[in-house]
Amino acid sequence: MSLVNFSVVTGATSGIGRGYAEELAKRGLDIVLISRSEDKLRRVAKEIESKYKRQTRVIQTDFTEGHSIYPAIAQQLEGLEIGILVNNVGMNYTGTLANFLDVPDPDQMSRLVLPGMLEREKGLIINISSESASQPQPMQSMYSASKIFVTYFSRCLNAEYRSKGITVQCVAPLVVSTNMTYNISVNPLVKSAASFARDALNTVGYTTYTCGCLTHALQTLHFNHMIELLYMVLGNHSTSYL
């Protein structure tokens, strides 16, 4: 992977974001880590510098504060040649619509890095979605809806910019062992964040939409097939309102 020096990773201090940050550093890129906790940012940056001998920069910000944060992020990114952006920040929101607060906008971070990528005629944007967006789920309405936005935003952006040397990939995993999934034990169906990031990065250049790894792809096929069968069975017993 040979773009330019810096990769920007949001939500970079734990989970999938940290997995991407470390894997990109391992592959020879310098890393800009963006997250909410200053202490965690400094600690992870120090570990990456020590382990992989790459430069790091940290940007402390809270994405739940909305659009007001982006001018400050843009200022801190100014002057850097950014070849890769990983839009990972987000949380698993449960509960009803009334309890849903906000999710960060991948379009805003993409807007910050695209001008430089267009000028250099190369770049990679990776947007982390979720396989939960593929089917309706109770008590997950806003989370799933926000993820389906990420999926289609990624596809549209890739269609718009692929002729200009920029790849936009959407990654839609199932269960990965992270804080968001209460650090569920790794098993044949559940990947560690580091292993998932490694496998997902290996798909770059081959596909612009991926579950990230083979085990998740196989689970997705099975899951979607079972859901379709369930809908067919329930549909035969549903009440007609027409």
ChimeraX commands (.cxc) that place a marker at each C-alpha (Angstrom):
marker #1 position 0.00,0.00,0.00 radius 0.5
marker #1 position 1.78,3.13,-1.16 radius 0.5
marker #1 position -0.28,6.28,-0.94 radius 0.5
marker #1 position 1.32,9.08,1.04 radius 0.5
marker #1 position 2.65,9.33,4.54 radius 0.5
marker #1 position -0.26,10.06,6.86 radius 0.5
marker #1 position -3.36,8.04,7.63 radius 0.5
marker #1 position -6.14,9.60,9.72 radius 0.5
marker #1 position -8.12,7.27,11.97 radius 0.5
marker #1 position -11.12,8.40,14.02 radius 0.5
marker #1 position -12.08,6.50,17.15 radius 0.5
marker #1 position -8.46,5.38,17.20 radius 0.5
marker #1 position -7.85,4.56,20.86 radius 0.5
marker #1 position -9.71,1.24,21.06 radius 0.5
marker #1 position -11.51,-1.42,19.10 radius 0.5
marker #1 position -11.59,-1.46,15.32 radius 0.5
marker #1 position -10.17,2.05,15.08 radius 0.5
marker #1 position -7.10,1.12,17.06 radius 0.5
marker #1 position -6.80,-2.07,15.03 radius 0.5
marker #1 position -6.68,-0.02,11.82 radius 0.5
marker #1 position -4.25,2.50,13.31 radius 0.5
marker #1 position -1.79,-0.20,14.34 radius 0.5
marker #1 position -2.12,-2.18,11.11 radius 0.5
marker #1 position -1.55,0.92,8.97 radius 0.5
marker #1 position 1.50,1.84,11.05 radius 0.5
marker #1 position 2.73,-1.73,10.66 radius 0.5
marker #1 position 2.45,-1.26,6.89 radius 0.5
marker #1 position 4.62,1.84,6.97 radius 0.5
marker #1 position 2.29,4.83,7.31 radius 0.5
marker #1 position 2.37,7.61,9.87 radius 0.5
marker #1 position -0.83,7.98,11.86 radius 0.5
marker #1 position -3.08,10.83,12.98 radius 0.5
marker #1 position -5.19,9.51,15.83 radius 0.5
marker #1 position -8.49,11.26,16.59 radius 0.5
marker #1 position -10.55,10.44,19.65 radius 0.5
marker #1 position -12.16,11.88,22.77 radius 0.5
marker #1 position -9.72,10.99,25.55 radius 0.5
marker #1 position -6.43,12.90,25.58 radius 0.5
marker #1 position -4.82,10.39,27.94 radius 0.5
marker #1 position -5.75,7.41,25.79 radius 0.5
marker #1 position -4.60,9.20,22.65 radius 0.5
marker #1 position -1.18,9.91,24.13 radius 0.5
marker #1 position -0.81,6.36,25.39 radius 0.5
marker #1 position -1.79,4.70,22.10 radius 0.5
marker #1 position 0.37,7.13,20.09 radius 0.5
marker #1 position 3.37,6.33,22.26 radius 0.5
marker #1 position 2.80,2.60,21.86 radius 0.5
marker #1 position 2.53,2.88,18.07 radius 0.5
marker #1 position 5.70,4.98,17.84 radius 0.5
marker #1 position 7.60,2.52,20.01 radius 0.5
marker #1 position 6.33,-0.64,18.33 radius 0.5
marker #1 position 6.25,0.39,14.67 radius 0.5
marker #1 position 8.72,3.31,14.55 radius 0.5
marker #1 position 6.23,5.60,12.81 radius 0.5
marker #1 position 5.29,9.21,13.46 radius 0.5
marker #1 position 2.00,9.93,15.18 radius 0.5
marker #1 position -0.09,13.00,15.81 radius 0.5
marker #1 position -3.10,13.22,18.07 radius 0.5
marker #1 position -6.26,15.30,17.84 radius 0.5
marker #1 position -8.52,15.34,20.87 radius 0.5
marker #1 position -12.17,15.97,20.02 radius 0.5
marker #1 position -15.65,14.82,20.97 radius 0.5
marker #1 position -17.68,13.99,17.87 radius 0.5
marker #1 position -20.95,14.25,19.79 radius 0.5
marker #1 position -20.46,18.03,19.87 radius 0.5
marker #1 position -21.61,18.23,16.25 radius 0.5
marker #1 position -20.36,20.27,13.29 radius 0.5
marker #1 position -18.62,22.88,15.44 radius 0.5
marker #1 position -15.60,20.59,15.91 radius 0.5
marker #1 position -14.56,20.33,12.25 radius 0.5
marker #1 position -12.84,23.72,11.76 radius 0.5
marker #1 position -10.46,22.85,14.61 radius 0.5
marker #1 position -9.78,19.42,13.13 radius 0.5
marker #1 position -9.13,20.98,9.72 radius 0.5
marker #1 position -6.65,23.40,11.26 radius 0.5
marker #1 position -4.71,20.58,12.92 radius 0.5
marker #1 position -4.63,18.56,9.70 radius 0.5
marker #1 position -3.43,21.50,7.64 radius 0.5
marker #1 position -0.16,20.86,5.82 radius 0.5
marker #1 position -0.30,17.07,6.14 radius 0.5
marker #1 position -0.40,14.84,3.07 radius 0.5
marker #1 position -3.21,12.47,3.97 radius 0.5
marker #1 position -3.45,9.34,1.87 radius 0.5
marker #1 position -5.93,7.34,3.96 radius 0.5
marker #1 position -8.92,8.26,6.09 radius 0.5
marker #1 position -10.62,5.67,8.29 radius 0.5
marker #1 position -14.03,6.90,9.46 radius 0.5
marker #1 position -14.59,4.61,12.41 radius 0.5
marker #1 position -15.90,6.66,15.30 radius 0.5
marker #1 position -19.31,5.62,16.56 radius 0.5
marker #1 position -21.20,3.70,19.20 radius 0.5
marker #1 position -23.83,0.99,19.43 radius 0.5
marker #1 position -26.95,2.87,20.44 radius 0.5
marker #1 position -29.74,0.86,22.01 radius 0.5
marker #1 position -33.20,1.89,23.06 radius 0.5
marker #1 position -35.94,3.85,21.43 radius 0.5
marker #1 position -35.79,6.80,19.07 radius 0.5
marker #1 position -36.26,9.21,21.97 radius 0.5
marker #1 position -33.05,7.97,23.62 radius 0.5
marker #1 position -30.91,8.36,20.51 radius 0.5
marker #1 position -28.57,11.34,20.59 radius 0.5
marker #1 position -26.29,11.59,17.60 radius 0.5
marker #1 position -23.76,9.80,15.43 radius 0.5
marker #1 position -20.72,11.43,13.83 radius 0.5
marker #1 position -20.89,12.36,10.17 radius 0.5
marker #1 position -18.36,10.58,7.92 radius 0.5
marker #1 position -19.19,13.12,5.24 radius 0.5
marker #1 position -17.59,15.91,7.28 radius 0.5
marker #1 position -14.26,14.12,7.71 radius 0.5
marker #1 position -14.31,13.13,4.04 radius 0.5
marker #1 position -14.88,16.75,3.11 radius 0.5
marker #1 position -11.69,17.70,4.97 radius 0.5
marker #1 position -9.37,15.25,3.20 radius 0.5
marker #1 position -10.84,15.06,-0.31 radius 0.5
marker #1 position -9.32,18.31,-1.68 radius 0.5
marker #1 position -5.78,17.07,-1.03 radius 0.5
marker #1 position -6.56,13.63,-2.42 radius 0.5
marker #1 position -8.02,15.18,-5.56 radius 0.5
marker #1 position -4.93,17.33,-6.00 radius 0.5
marker #1 position -2.67,14.27,-5.76 radius 0.5
marker #1 position -5.13,12.10,-7.71 radius 0.5
marker #1 position -4.92,9.27,-5.20 radius 0.5
marker #1 position -6.42,8.43,-1.86 radius 0.5
marker #1 position -8.38,5.91,0.16 radius 0.5
marker #1 position -11.37,6.53,2.40 radius 0.5
marker #1 position -12.62,3.64,4.54 radius 0.5
marker #1 position -16.02,4.06,6.17 radius 0.5
marker #1 position -16.98,1.59,8.89 radius 0.5
marker #1 position -20.63,0.63,8.64 radius 0.5
marker #1 position -22.28,-2.44,10.15 radius 0.5
marker #1 position -24.02,-5.53,8.90 radius 0.5
marker #1 position -26.86,-4.50,11.23 radius 0.5
marker #1 position -27.80,-2.05,8.48 radius 0.5
marker #1 position -28.77,-4.90,6.15 radius 0.5
marker #1 position -31.97,-5.84,7.98 radius 0.5
marker #1 position -34.48,-3.97,10.20 radius 0.5
marker #1 position -33.88,-4.56,13.92 radius 0.5
marker #1 position -36.12,-3.60,16.85 radius 0.5
marker #1 position -34.63,-1.14,19.37 radius 0.5
marker #1 position -31.85,-0.36,16.87 radius 0.5
marker #1 position -33.78,1.89,14.50 radius 0.5
marker #1 position -31.53,4.96,14.52 radius 0.5
marker #1 position -28.28,3.01,14.77 radius 0.5
marker #1 position -29.20,0.81,11.81 radius 0.5
marker #1 position -30.51,3.77,9.83 radius 0.5
marker #1 position -27.30,5.72,10.42 radius 0.5
marker #1 position -25.24,2.76,9.26 radius 0.5
marker #1 position -27.24,2.30,6.08 radius 0.5
marker #1 position -26.49,5.96,5.40 radius 0.5
marker #1 position -22.77,5.18,5.76 radius 0.5
marker #1 position -23.13,2.27,3.33 radius 0.5
marker #1 position -24.86,4.23,0.58 radius 0.5
marker #1 position -22.81,7.37,1.16 radius 0.5
marker #1 position -19.70,5.26,0.60 radius 0.5
marker #1 position -21.03,3.69,-2.58 radius 0.5
marker #1 position -22.10,7.02,-4.02 radius 0.5
marker #1 position -18.82,8.70,-3.09 radius 0.5
marker #1 position -16.83,5.89,-4.69 radius 0.5
marker #1 position -18.88,6.16,-7.89 radius 0.5
marker #1 position -18.21,9.89,-7.94 radius 0.5
marker #1 position -14.46,9.83,-7.26 radius 0.5
marker #1 position -13.09,6.50,-8.51 radius 0.5
marker #1 position -12.24,8.00,-11.90 radius 0.5
marker #1 position -10.13,10.58,-10.07 radius 0.5
marker #1 position -7.90,8.00,-8.38 radius 0.5
marker #1 position -9.76,7.89,-5.06 radius 0.5
marker #1 position -11.18,4.69,-3.63 radius 0.5
marker #1 position -14.00,4.77,-1.08 radius 0.5
marker #1 position -14.54,1.46,0.67 radius 0.5
marker #1 position -17.40,0.54,2.99 radius 0.5
marker #1 position -16.64,-2.08,5.65 radius 0.5
marker #1 position -19.68,-3.70,7.30 radius 0.5
marker #1 position -18.59,-6.13,10.01 radius 0.5
marker #1 position -20.62,-8.38,12.24 radius 0.5
marker #1 position -19.40,-8.95,15.81 radius 0.5
marker #1 position -15.84,-7.87,16.65 radius 0.5
marker #1 position -14.49,-8.07,20.20 radius 0.5
marker #1 position -14.43,-4.42,21.31 radius 0.5
marker #1 position -15.69,-2.26,24.15 radius 0.5
marker #1 position -18.89,-1.76,22.18 radius 0.5
marker #1 position -19.56,-5.51,22.28 radius 0.5
marker #1 position -18.46,-5.75,25.92 radius 0.5
marker #1 position -15.20,-7.40,24.84 radius 0.5
marker #1 position -16.92,-10.64,23.95 radius 0.5
marker #1 position -14.53,-13.58,23.76 radius 0.5
marker #1 position -12.85,-14.19,20.43 radius 0.5
marker #1 position -14.05,-17.38,18.76 radius 0.5
marker #1 position -14.48,-18.74,15.22 radius 0.5
marker #1 position -17.36,-16.30,14.64 radius 0.5
marker #1 position -16.00,-13.28,16.54 radius 0.5
marker #1 position -12.79,-11.58,15.41 radius 0.5
marker #1 position -10.37,-9.58,17.51 radius 0.5
marker #1 position -10.07,-5.94,16.44 radius 0.5
marker #1 position -6.45,-6.42,15.34 radius 0.5
marker #1 position -7.23,-9.52,13.29 radius 0.5
marker #1 position -10.29,-7.90,11.74 radius 0.5
marker #1 position -8.39,-4.76,10.72 radius 0.5
marker #1 position -5.64,-6.84,9.12 radius 0.5
marker #1 position -8.09,-8.92,7.11 radius 0.5
marker #1 position -10.20,-5.91,6.13 radius 0.5
marker #1 position -7.19,-3.94,4.87 radius 0.5
marker #1 position -6.24,-6.91,2.72 radius 0.5
marker #1 position -9.49,-6.41,0.79 radius 0.5
marker #1 position -8.52,-2.89,-0.34 radius 0.5
marker #1 position -8.06,-2.87,-4.09 radius 0.5
marker #1 position -10.29,-5.92,-4.54 radius 0.5
marker #1 position -13.69,-4.66,-3.41 radius 0.5
marker #1 position -15.32,-1.42,-2.31 radius 0.5
marker #1 position -17.90,-3.17,-0.11 radius 0.5
marker #1 position -16.87,-5.88,2.31 radius 0.5
marker #1 position -17.75,-7.56,5.58 radius 0.5
marker #1 position -14.03,-7.37,6.28 radius 0.5
marker #1 position -13.22,-11.04,6.67 radius 0.5
marker #1 position -14.30,-14.45,5.41 radius 0.5
marker #1 position -16.04,-15.57,8.61 radius 0.5
marker #1 position -18.23,-12.46,8.64 radius 0.5
marker #1 position -19.03,-12.85,4.94 radius 0.5
marker #1 position -20.21,-16.43,5.49 radius 0.5
marker #1 position -22.27,-15.40,8.52 radius 0.5
marker #1 position -23.86,-12.59,6.53 radius 0.5
marker #1 position -24.97,-14.95,3.76 radius 0.5
marker #1 position -26.52,-17.30,6.30 radius 0.5
marker #1 position -28.10,-14.51,8.35 radius 0.5
marker #1 position -29.72,-12.78,5.38 radius 0.5
marker #1 position -31.03,-16.07,4.01 radius 0.5
marker #1 position -32.63,-16.96,7.36 radius 0.5
marker #1 position -34.21,-13.50,7.66 radius 0.5
marker #1 position -35.75,-13.81,4.20 radius 0.5
marker #1 position -37.22,-17.21,5.12 radius 0.5
marker #1 position -38.60,-15.77,8.35 radius 0.5
marker #1 position -40.25,-12.90,6.50 radius 0.5
marker #1 position -41.82,-15.37,4.08 radius 0.5
marker #1 position -43.24,-17.49,6.91 radius 0.5
marker #1 position -44.52,-14.53,8.89 radius 0.5
marker #1 position -45.88,-12.90,5.76 radius 0.5
marker #1 position -48.20,-15.84,5.20 radius 0.5
marker #1 position -49.79,-15.23,8.61 radius 0.5
marker #1 position -49.82,-11.44,8.69 radius 0.5
marker #1 position -52.95,-9.34,8.89 radius 0.5
marker #1 position -53.89,-7.44,5.76 radius 0.5
marker #1 position -54.49,-3.72,6.25 radius 0.5
marker #1 position -55.46,-3.03,2.66 radius 0.5
marker link #1:1,2 radius 0.2
marker link #1:2,3 radius 0.2
marker link #1:3,4 radius 0.2
marker link #1:4,5 radius 0.2
marker link #1:5,6 radius 0.2
marker link #1:6,7 radius 0.2
marker link #1:7,8 radius 0.2
marker link #1:8,9 radius 0.2
marker link #1:9,10 radius 0.2
marker link #1:10,11 radius 0.2
marker link #1:11,12 radius 0.2
marker link #1:12,13 radius 0.2
marker link #1:13,14 radius 0.2
marker link #1:14,15 radius 0.2
marker link #1:15,16 radius 0.2
marker link #1:16,17 radius 0.2
marker link #1:17,18 radius 0.2
marker link #1:18,19 radius 0.2
marker link #1:19,20 radius 0.2
marker link #1:20,21 radius 0.2
marker link #1:21,22 radius 0.2
marker link #1:22,23 radius 0.2
marker link #1:23,24 radius 0.2
marker link #1:24,25 radius 0.2
marker link #1:25,26 radius 0.2
marker link #1:26,27 radius 0.2
marker link #1:27,28 radius 0.2
marker link #1:28,29 radius 0.2
marker link #1:29,30 radius 0.2
marker link #1:30,31 radius 0.2
marker link #1:31,32 radius 0.2
marker link #1:32,33 radius 0.2
marker link #1:33,34 radius 0.2
marker link #1:34,35 radius 0.2
marker link #1:35,36 radius 0.2
marker link #1:36,37 radius 0.2
marker link #1:37,38 radius 0.2
marker link #1:38,39 radius 0.2
marker link #1:39,40 radius 0.2
marker link #1:40,41 radius 0.2
marker link #1:41,42 radius 0.2
marker link #1:42,43 radius 0.2
marker link #1:43,44 radius 0.2
marker link #1:44,45 radius 0.2
marker link #1:45,46 radius 0.2
marker link #1:46,47 radius 0.2
marker link #1:47,48 radius 0.2
marker link #1:48,49 radius 0.2
marker link #1:49,50 radius 0.2
marker link #1:50,51 radius 0.2
marker link #1:51,52 radius 0.2
marker link #1:52,53 radius 0.2
marker link #1:53,54 radius 0.2
marker link #1:54,55 radius 0.2
marker link #1:55,56 radius 0.2
marker link #1:56,57 radius 0.2
marker link #1:57,58 radius 0.2
marker link #1:58,59 radius 0.2
marker link #1:59,60 radius 0.2
marker link #1:60,61 radius 0.2
marker link #1:61,62 radius 0.2
marker link #1:62,63 radius 0.2
marker link #1:63,64 radius 0.2
marker link #1:64,65 radius 0.2
marker link #1:65,66 radius 0.2
marker link #1:66,67 radius 0.2
marker link #1:67,68 radius 0.2
marker link #1:68,69 radius 0.2
marker link #1:69,70 radius 0.2
marker link #1:70,71 radius 0.2
marker link #1:71,72 radius 0.2
marker link #1:72,73 radius 0.2
marker link #1:73,74 radius 0.2
marker link #1:74,75 radius 0.2
marker link #1:75,76 radius 0.2
marker link #1:76,77 radius 0.2
marker link #1:77,78 radius 0.2
marker link #1:78,79 radius 0.2
marker link #1:79,80 radius 0.2
marker link #1:80,81 radius 0.2
marker link #1:81,82 radius 0.2
marker link #1:82,83 radius 0.2
marker link #1:83,84 radius 0.2
marker link #1:84,85 radius 0.2
marker link #1:85,86 radius 0.2
marker link #1:86,87 radius 0.2
marker link #1:87,88 radius 0.2
marker link #1:88,89 radius 0.2
marker link #1:89,90 radius 0.2
marker link #1:90,91 radius 0.2
marker link #1:91,92 radius 0.2
marker link #1:92,93 radius 0.2
marker link #1:93,94 radius 0.2
marker link #1:94,95 radius 0.2
marker link #1:95,96 radius 0.2
marker link #1:96,97 radius 0.2
marker link #1:97,98 radius 0.2
marker link #1:98,99 radius 0.2
marker link #1:99,100 radius 0.2
marker link #1:100,101 radius 0.2
marker link #1:101,102 radius 0.2
marker link #1:102,103 radius 0.2
marker link #1:103,104 radius 0.2
marker link #1:104,105 radius 0.2
marker link #1:105,106 radius 0.2
marker link #1:106,107 radius 0.2
marker link #1:107,108 radius 0.2
marker link #1:108,109 radius 0.2
marker link #1:109,110 radius 0.2
marker link #1:110,111 radius 0.2
marker link #1:111,112 radius 0.2
marker link #1:112,113 radius 0.2
marker link #1:113,114 radius 0.2
marker link #1:114,115 radius 0.2
marker link #1:115,116 radius 0.2
marker link #1:116,117 radius 0.2
marker link #1:117,118 radius 0.2
marker link #1:118,119 radius 0.2
marker link #1:119,120 radius 0.2
marker link #1:120,121 radius 0.2
marker link #1:121,122 radius 0.2
marker link #1:122,123 radius 0.2
marker link #1:123,124 radius 0.2
marker link #1:124,125 radius 0.2
marker link #1:125,126 radius 0.2
marker link #1:126,127 radius 0.2
marker link #1:127,128 radius 0.2
marker link #1:128,129 radius 0.2
marker link #1:129,130 radius 0.2
marker link #1:130,131 radius 0.2
marker link #1:131,132 radius 0.2
marker link #1:132,133 radius 0.2
marker link #1:133,134 radius 0.2
marker link #1:134,135 radius 0.2
marker link #1:135,136 radius 0.2
marker link #1:136,137 radius 0.2
marker link #1:137,138 radius 0.2
marker link #1:138,139 radius 0.2
marker link #1:139,140 radius 0.2
marker link #1:140,141 radius 0.2
marker link #1:141,142 radius 0.2
marker link #1:142,143 radius 0.2
marker link #1:143,144 radius 0.2
marker link #1:144,145 radius 0.2
marker link #1:145,146 radius 0.2
marker link #1:146,147 radius 0.2
marker link #1:147,148 radius 0.2
marker link #1:148,149 radius 0.2
marker link #1:149,150 radius 0.2
marker link #1:150,151 radius 0.2
marker link #1:151,152 radius 0.2
marker link #1:152,153 radius 0.2
marker link #1:153,154 radius 0.2
marker link #1:154,155 radius 0.2
marker link #1:155,156 radius 0.2
marker link #1:156,157 radius 0.2
marker link #1:157,158 radius 0.2
marker link #1:158,159 radius 0.2
marker link #1:159,160 radius 0.2
marker link #1:160,161 radius 0.2
marker link #1:161,162 radius 0.2
marker link #1:162,163 radius 0.2
marker link #1:163,164 radius 0.2
marker link #1:164,165 radius 0.2
marker link #1:165,166 radius 0.2
marker link #1:166,167 radius 0.2
marker link #1:167,168 radius 0.2
marker link #1:168,169 radius 0.2
marker link #1:169,170 radius 0.2
marker link #1:170,171 radius 0.2
marker link #1:171,172 radius 0.2
marker link #1:172,173 radius 0.2
marker link #1:173,174 radius 0.2
marker link #1:174,175 radius 0.2
marker link #1:175,176 radius 0.2
marker link #1:176,177 radius 0.2
marker link #1:177,178 radius 0.2
marker link #1:178,179 radius 0.2
marker link #1:179,180 radius 0.2
marker link #1:180,181 radius 0.2
marker link #1:181,182 radius 0.2
marker link #1:182,183 radius 0.2
marker link #1:183,184 radius 0.2
marker link #1:184,185 radius 0.2
marker link #1:185,186 radius 0.2
marker link #1:186,187 radius 0.2
marker link #1:187,188 radius 0.2
marker link #1:188,189 radius 0.2
marker link #1:189,190 radius 0.2
marker link #1:190,191 radius 0.2
marker link #1:191,192 radius 0.2
marker link #1:192,193 radius 0.2
marker link #1:193,194 radius 0.2
marker link #1:194,195 radius 0.2
marker link #1:195,196 radius 0.2
marker link #1:196,197 radius 0.2
marker link #1:197,198 radius 0.2
marker link #1:198,199 radius 0.2
marker link #1:199,200 radius 0.2
marker link #1:200,201 radius 0.2
marker link #1:201,202 radius 0.2
marker link #1:202,203 radius 0.2
marker link #1:203,204 radius 0.2
marker link #1:204,205 radius 0.2
marker link #1:205,206 radius 0.2
marker link #1:206,207 radius 0.2
marker link #1:207,208 radius 0.2
marker link #1:208,209 radius 0.2
marker link #1:209,210 radius 0.2
marker link #1:210,211 radius 0.2
marker link #1:211,212 radius 0.2
marker link #1:212,213 radius 0.2
marker link #1:213,214 radius 0.2
marker link #1:214,215 radius 0.2
marker link #1:215,216 radius 0.2
marker link #1:216,217 radius 0.2
marker link #1:217,218 radius 0.2
marker link #1:218,219 radius 0.2
marker link #1:219,220 radius 0.2
marker link #1:220,221 radius 0.2
marker link #1:221,222 radius 0.2
marker link #1:222,223 radius 0.2
marker link #1:223,224 radius 0.2
marker link #1:224,225 radius 0.2
marker link #1:225,226 radius 0.2
marker link #1:226,227 radius 0.2
marker link #1:227,228 radius 0.2
marker link #1:228,229 radius 0.2
marker link #1:229,230 radius 0.2
marker link #1:230,231 radius 0.2
marker link #1:231,232 radius 0.2
marker link #1:232,233 radius 0.2
marker link #1:233,234 radius 0.2
marker link #1:234,235 radius 0.2
marker link #1:235,236 radius 0.2
marker link #1:236,237 radius 0.2
marker link #1:237,238 radius 0.2
marker link #1:238,239 radius 0.2
marker link #1:239,240 radius 0.2
marker link #1:240,241 radius 0.2
marker link #1:241,242 radius 0.2
view
